[in-house]
């Protein structure tokens, strides 16, 4: 479907062929899509796609996934198998064609020059932050944590991208034995940091308290169940200090201090 | 060339396909994906006099072949709708139907008169939302309340008056007959079916509202049966909805007695769904030698 608003021939609803769907480690997969139209809109870090994972009615809805990496003819999605939709998705073979809508939502704002980006990724939250890290490269300090080693993804790529990387696991099976919040305590806050984070809701909630205590500002990307991804169903509402906002439309990226936890 | 034109009250629709209220926003959200001028009618999200905040999340959940929602009628309110949304929608060549909801009869009357003053010619009374504490389904499940409401709004509003019925009644035909007797131009049915889901890990309801409205293919057979029942009870047109996902579903509703069909949950899954259904109905008519859509309405053989 053409983008009528801008009067251009850019597509945000298209079919894409699955090029690869590789299991990276337990329950984590990297899906590579090749759009079957030429003029797709290029995504920005933090944006997402709605993917039709089944042509049957169970599951019924498309599923939202952050853009992990992209080029002109490739969209990569890093995902974890969590429910019925992602379980089906993990069994999709190369050559299959998926219905895709996107890119959708807003994106991470670039940091003003005086700030050092402090990027905190919890678990599969790395999927949303990776393209931001890629864009900022060595300008940023990155903390990436997961429960255990088998939940860490794309470490080699990350190590190649950024030198200020701290990897931690809750059980100490890789990197520092700490949660990302504990790892944050080891940082000297004598610089102007601007936080960017994505991960489990509880982690983000604690991070909000932490940033308030430290006087930090920043952005988080939220995840909510959504049906349409276009702002119509109002299913993905999140409570902010200015009333309910749609994660798919006003988000997924919000200033961390705006969320009413 | 097939003729898909249908008449609902004072409206002439270029085809029978419309959007179901609450599933298509205010039209803008889909305008990038759908040529709104191709729609038979655009039914916008329910409007109340004052803006409504809606229910706390989680508001939606998927069930097998269906979806539960308890949005709680979040909307921007009448004033903002008229000032900010209406000018955009009016730019398209389609019929516009505004779904309205109130806590009291007076609120429904005010909404209809103010919309009429703004040039609106069709309203749909939402008397069947299962997700709010006052108003909504209270009117749709009491014959006395529905009768009074329809009568009062009918007196106040000259345009096309549609009453959207709830499936949460023992005999929907009685509510349809009553709406017709009190002056409704058409009846739309069904709204979502009150339902729930429980997370067995937390032992908590999946929705913060505990219960929600079930929509999608899971409710289609129920909706179809109710449209068929109502078709034998009233003479005014019926707008059928409930789990219409493709042209074949839409044709089933038309055969059961619907003059118009509304597409809801399917819009969430595929934003181009309404257009595919319009095209599919035309193809079916061509393939089966049907020149006018009227030949299909109530065309069920039984």
Interface residues (C-beta under 8 A of the other chain):
Chain A: X1 X3 X4 X5 X12 X13 X52 X57 X58 X59 X60 X61 X62 X99 X101 X224 X225 X226 X227 X228 X230 X231 X232 X233 X234 X235 X236 X237 X238 X239 X243 X244
Chain B: X23 X24 X25 X29 X30 X31 X32 X33 X34 X35 X45 X53 X54 X56 X57 X58 X59 X60 X61 X62 X64 X65 X66 X67 X69 X71 X74 X216 X217 X245 X265 X267 X268 X269 X270 X271 X272
